[in-house]
Amino acid sequence: MTNSADFRVAVFAGDGIGPEITAPTIDLIRRAAGRTGGFSVTPVDCPAGAAHYRDQGEALPKPSMDTARASDAILLAAMGLPSVRYPDGTEISPQLDLRFEFGLYAGVRPIRAVPGVPVVLADPRAREMDFVILRESTEGLFASHGKGEVTETQATETMVLTRSVSERLHDFGLRLADQRREAGGKGRATCVDKANVFRAFAWFREIFDTRAKAFPQVTADHMYIDACALALVTKPWDLDVLITENMFGDILSDLGAGLIGGMGYAPSADIGDEHAVFQPCHGSAPDIAGQGLANPTAMILSAAMMLEWLGAEKGVAEAGRAGALMRSAVDAAFEDGGLKTCELGGDAGTDAVFSAVGAALDRAEI
């Protein structure tokens, strides 16, 4: 099939290891598109990040923001450098600016055990881990970003939850649980909160219960954040879709990543009603930048999520198949246990992972 759709993707390579995992990922996207046909991807480079702020005086230039706004999707590698900060002491984080600017309320954090990659838990059921943390990404405690008040005697940050965003978040999570049910999954959506202490979370839970009535085929339940943290390390194979506030989701996401081998295996997306950003959960890792050690798996899986989202959002089935093809290629590359990245004590660097995934992609059956 000849190309019938061309997706314009804004690419933020960013800082640290970002540039070295970006270009090969774009190559894999093109190779996957070549296997399925039906679409192509045109990447557009968008300068931004801590190094750009250090050198040019701005973290997210207007032309880059304009490109992102006009694009079909946004692919972001990593941004931020610990040594480069704003005058108030906070780190440079244009990825947060993108979330707020485009209203990317649905932070999708899949936690899935990759075949052949060691998991932390000894229970054999841990190999069955496949759940999603749905982190609200524009409000909660993060709504106070840059607005906190500090005096000699007191520091104050304010958590904000709104009905509009909470309703859309819960609907997103309930739809996701239903889609996973239709694909053979559990079909369970869990509201994760602290409703026994905070009125705001009791209200958040009430909204969840109300929206859940429209999804009778989904098992809708609740869990306190502390109990959820316990469940993640005692029975994560029972979990499906966890819906929670921004800060809680931020913490749980890292815990979840730790269960499946680390941040190098944890992809993510921040999705709104009109735009979406896809990025690995890890940071810029400046301590290993330029050494060829970075694990690009999370970046590859984030790109796969992007293609699947484009396929569903734009009605191009071939893009969805290409995303699934990339994910299956990751599984095939790691499944025999011979490919072991540095954070797990192995010697497989950036090039080795890309080479193995690319080879698996090329030989995969369509």
SULRA-V316681 format. One record per residue. N is the residue number from 0. RES is the residue in one letter. PHI is phi in whole degrees, 0 to 359 (999 if undefined). OMEGA is omega in whole degrees, 0 to 359 (999 if undefined). BURIAL is I if it has 24 or more other C-alpha atoms within 12 Angstrom, else O. Layout:
N,RES,PHI,OMEGA,BURIAL
N,RES,PHI,OMEGA,BURIAL
This chain:
0,M,999,178,O
1,T,280,181,O
2,N,299,178,O
3,S,241,178,O
4,A,219,177,O
5,D,239,181,I
6,F,267,177,I
7,R,269,184,I
8,V,244,174,I
9,A,283,185,I
10,V,245,176,I
11,F,253,179,I
12,A,288,171,I
13,G,72,191,I
14,D,245,173,I
15,G,55,182,I
16,I,284,184,I
17,G,310,182,I
18,P,300,185,I
19,E,282,175,I
20,I,256,184,I
21,T,278,185,I
22,A,301,179,I
23,P,294,177,I
24,T,291,176,I
25,I,301,178,I
26,D,298,178,I
27,L,296,178,I
28,I,301,180,I
29,R,294,179,I
30,R,293,177,I
31,A,294,177,I
32,A,297,178,I
33,G,295,180,I
34,R,287,185,I
35,T,267,186,I
36,G,70,174,I
37,G,87,179,I
38,F,196,173,I
39,S,220,180,I
40,V,234,175,I
41,T,249,180,O
42,P,281,177,I
43,V,235,183,I
44,D,292,181,I
45,C,234,178,I
46,P,297,178,I
47,A,183,174,I
48,G,119,184,I
49,A,291,179,I
50,A,296,178,I
51,H,294,177,I
52,Y,296,180,I
53,R,297,186,O
54,D,269,187,O
55,Q,243,177,O
56,G,86,176,O
57,E,216,184,I
58,A,273,183,I
59,L,222,183,I
60,P,300,180,O
61,K,303,178,O
62,P,301,178,O
63,S,293,177,I
64,M,295,179,I
65,D,296,177,O
66,T,297,179,I
67,A,299,181,I
68,R,296,183,I
69,A,272,186,O
70,S,272,176,I
71,D,283,178,I
72,A,200,182,I
73,I,234,178,I
74,L,246,186,I
75,L,234,182,I
76,A,274,181,I
77,A,194,177,I
78,M,221,178,I
79,G,114,173,I
80,L,223,183,I
81,P,304,183,O
82,S,275,181,O
83,V,245,185,I
84,R,222,173,O
85,Y,288,180,O
86,P,303,181,O
87,D,277,177,O
88,G,94,179,O
89,T,278,182,O
90,E,282,177,I
91,I,287,184,I
92,S,216,178,I
93,P,299,178,I
94,Q,299,176,I
95,L,291,178,I
96,D,299,178,I
97,L,296,179,I
98,R,298,182,I
99,F,290,183,I
100,E,297,185,I
101,F,259,178,I
102,G,61,183,I
103,L,273,189,I
104,Y,285,186,I
105,A,262,177,I
106,G,272,185,I
107,V,265,183,I
108,R,238,180,I
109,P,291,175,I
110,I,239,185,I
111,R,225,178,I
112,A,290,177,I
113,V,276,180,I
114,P,308,177,I
115,G,89,178,O
116,V,267,182,I
117,P,302,174,I
118,V,254,187,I
119,V,286,186,I
120,L,279,183,O
121,A,282,181,O
122,D,301,181,O
123,P,301,178,O
124,R,293,179,O
125,A,298,177,I
126,R,291,180,I
127,E,267,181,I
128,M,303,177,I
129,D,197,180,I
130,F,223,183,I
131,V,231,170,I
132,I,266,178,I
133,L,258,186,I
134,R,261,173,I
135,E,297,193,I
136,S,245,182,I
137,T,235,186,I
138,E,234,181,I
139,G,61,180,I
140,L,290,180,I
141,F,289,177,I
142,A,297,180,I
143,S,273,183,O
144,H,307,180,I
145,G,80,185,O
146,K,242,182,O
147,G,297,180,O
148,E,248,182,O
149,V,231,174,O
150,T,239,179,O
151,E,296,187,O
152,T,245,186,O
153,Q,204,173,O
154,A,237,185,O
155,T,229,170,O
156,E,237,185,O
157,T,243,175,O
158,M,271,181,I
159,V,233,171,I
160,L,236,177,I
161,T,242,180,O
162,R,297,184,O
163,S,302,182,O
164,V,288,181,I
165,S,297,178,I
166,E,297,180,I
167,R,293,178,I
168,L,297,181,I
169,H,296,177,I
170,D,299,178,I
171,F,300,181,I
172,G,294,179,I
173,L,292,176,I
174,R,296,180,I
175,L,298,179,I
176,A,298,179,I
177,D,293,177,I
178,Q,298,179,O
179,R,293,175,I
180,R,298,181,O
181,E,296,179,O
182,A,271,178,O
183,G,102,181,O
184,G,273,187,I
185,K,285,183,I
186,G,68,183,I
187,R,240,175,I
188,A,242,184,I
189,T,241,175,I
190,C,278,181,I
191,V,256,188,I
192,D,207,172,I
193,K,224,187,I
194,A,292,179,I
195,N,280,183,O
196,V,239,188,O
197,F,251,179,O
198,R,299,181,O
199,A,300,180,I
200,F,282,173,I
201,A,297,177,O
202,W,292,177,I
203,F,301,179,I
204,R,292,179,I
205,E,299,178,O
206,I,297,178,I
207,F,303,181,I
208,D,299,180,I
209,T,294,181,O
210,R,292,182,I
211,A,295,180,I
212,K,297,179,O
213,A,278,181,O
214,F,232,185,I
215,P,296,180,O
216,Q,280,179,O
217,V,262,173,I
218,T,281,183,I
219,A,252,179,I
220,D,217,185,I
221,H,229,175,I
222,M,204,174,I
223,Y,289,185,I
224,I,301,181,I
225,D,291,177,O
226,A,293,179,O
227,C,293,177,I
228,A,300,177,I
229,L,295,181,O
230,A,297,181,O
231,L,298,182,I
232,V,252,178,I
233,T,243,181,O
234,K,208,182,I
235,P,295,179,I
236,W,291,178,I
237,D,272,187,I
238,L,273,180,I
239,D,226,178,I
240,V,241,180,I
241,L,254,184,I
242,I,252,186,I
243,T,207,180,I
244,E,290,189,I
245,N,302,183,I
246,M,293,177,I
247,F,301,180,I
248,G,295,178,I
249,D,299,182,I
250,I,289,181,I
251,L,297,181,I
252,S,298,179,I
253,D,292,176,I
254,L,298,178,I
255,G,299,179,I
256,A,300,179,I
257,G,299,181,I
258,L,291,187,I
259,I,251,176,I
260,G,119,178,I
261,G,119,185,I
262,M,295,180,I
263,G,291,180,I
264,Y,243,187,I
265,A,247,177,I
266,P,276,176,I
267,S,199,173,I
268,A,216,170,I
269,D,241,192,I
270,I,241,175,I
271,G,241,181,I
272,D,285,183,O
273,E,232,184,I
274,H,229,177,I
275,A,206,176,I
276,V,246,179,I
277,F,239,185,I
278,Q,204,173,I
279,P,293,181,I
280,C,288,185,I
281,H,286,177,I
282,G,269,186,I
283,S,277,175,I
284,A,43,183,I
285,P,297,181,I
286,D,292,179,O
287,I,241,182,O
288,A,299,177,I
289,G,80,183,O
290,Q,258,180,O
291,G,73,184,I
292,L,261,187,I
293,A,299,176,I
294,N,275,184,I
295,P,268,187,I
296,T,300,180,I
297,A,297,177,I
298,M,293,180,I
299,I,297,180,I
300,L,292,176,I
301,S,294,177,I
302,A,296,177,I
303,A,297,176,I
304,M,300,180,I
305,M,299,181,I
306,L,295,179,I
307,E,294,177,I
308,W,295,178,I
309,L,299,180,I
310,G,300,180,I
311,A,286,185,O
312,E,289,185,O
313,K,259,179,O
314,G,70,179,O
315,V,246,186,I
316,A,300,182,I
317,E,297,178,I
318,A,294,177,I
319,G,298,178,I
320,R,293,178,I
321,A,295,177,I
322,G,297,177,I
323,A,297,179,I
324,L,296,178,I
325,M,295,180,I
326,R,295,179,I
327,S,294,177,I
328,A,293,175,I
329,V,299,180,I
330,D,300,182,I
331,A,295,182,I
332,A,292,185,I
333,F,259,196,I
334,E,298,181,O
335,D,275,177,O
336,G,80,182,O
337,G,280,179,O
338,L,265,185,I
339,K,232,185,I
340,T,279,190,I
341,C,296,182,O
342,E,292,177,I
343,L,254,177,I
344,G,89,181,O
345,G,264,181,O
346,D,240,179,O
347,A,281,181,I
348,G,267,184,I
349,T,303,183,I
350,D,297,182,I
351,A,296,179,I
352,V,293,179,I
353,F,299,180,I
354,S,296,181,I
355,A,293,180,I
356,V,293,179,I
357,G,298,179,I
358,A,296,178,O
359,A,294,178,I
360,L,295,183,I
361,D,292,183,I
362,R,262,182,O
363,A,293,177,I
364,E,280,179,O
365,I,270,999,O
